[in-house]
């Protein structure tokens, strides 16, 4: 018997009405409110679920942060050693020697002490091409899954062509590991709701369609688990709420003389080494890094007066939010419910770096949801550019996939601030009634998983 933990990112009580297969997880157990840690973003919330700690302790203060020792803002790192605290599987093995754990696409998977690991990992070729692939451990698992399922659909996992195909592949990989290797605990990340809810907003009819697609994709795994007598736990990380106001926090800091850029070949690049203050934008949260304490008051005033900014927290606020870790910014800005932060720092689009119009999650000094859309200013032209770039790629030539627009007002959904209502927050579903509670914090999930796993 296996404990199967589905992380259906973006699932809320409001969307649960359209997902009968997921809703059925609670038929023999219960449904509960789930309160995310702050910020309510993937890496932070997952780390809290797996460590039972808050960002102040585990150190994952966002999907990325300013690595002060490197002098670079970096998002979407993958090494498990970045996560502080004692992880779920370490406690499980201490309590149940020999227990096995499989991780299918939960974050910070590389280097983790799990028995089976699957995580997206493209091939970055020497000529600049990026090809779909994934990392697997043990190594033979890579060929086993590729042989049965085909290549990992990387370009359906993120970018303007992100779709249900990646979720279907992930669920199928989880099903294969469940049946062939029988782990004691199986963690499965289900990403699809993230896409259309950010593209079109949670109130758009396409949000309901996306929820139904997810439900259909996970139904075979849920039914297989039920037939085997497995326990099921379904969690979410956050809810996505309507948003239509981009806040250009770095442009404001630049206009105030606090942020500096350097220019190469006519393109402007953020200069974190020289800047007195700059932001690492992450959905509805922005870490403001201020080099000199003498500039704190000025930086705070600049950010606080921006339209769309709800709060700016210093030391006291960070402690209250339990994000007072050395990796956090000296200040933390929180957007209003219908606003979100861009990473943009250039004042004129013709000065933007060439990566700004590409899907480039590792070079941008902040999160960019515009990567989910073909340039809204002219989507057909963007698709034509994509087709030409793909033809060059297939011919073995260098190419630039410049399909991302720079008018951030096109984004319709965001997250990161703590939810204003339970209906738009994350949800927890469990197949075992004896663990029922009205509500759980993300940091409580580790203890719940250990309790469920103790039944093995």
Secondary structure, DSSP 8 states (H G I E B T S, - for coil): --EEEEEETT-BHHHHTT-HHHHGGGSSSEEEEEE--SS-SHHHHHHHHHHS--HHHH---SSEEEETTTTEEEE---BGGGS-S--HHHHHHHHSTT--EEEES-SS-BT---SEEEEE--EE-TTS-EE--EEEESTHHHHHHHHHH-S--GGGTSSTT--HHHHHHHHHHHHHHHHHH--SEEEEEE-THHHHHHHH-TTSHHHHHHHHHHHHHHHHHHHHHHHHT-EEEEE-S---EE--EEE-HHHHHHHTT---EEEETTEEEE-TTT-SEEEEEETTEEEEEESSGGGHHHHHHHHHTSTTEEEEE-HHHHHHHT---TTS-SEEEEE-TTEEE-----SSGGGS-GGGGS--TTTSSB--GGGGSS-TTSHHHHHHHHHHHHHHHHTT---------S-GGG--EE--S--SSGGGSBEEEES-GGG--SEEEGGGHHHHHHHHHTT-
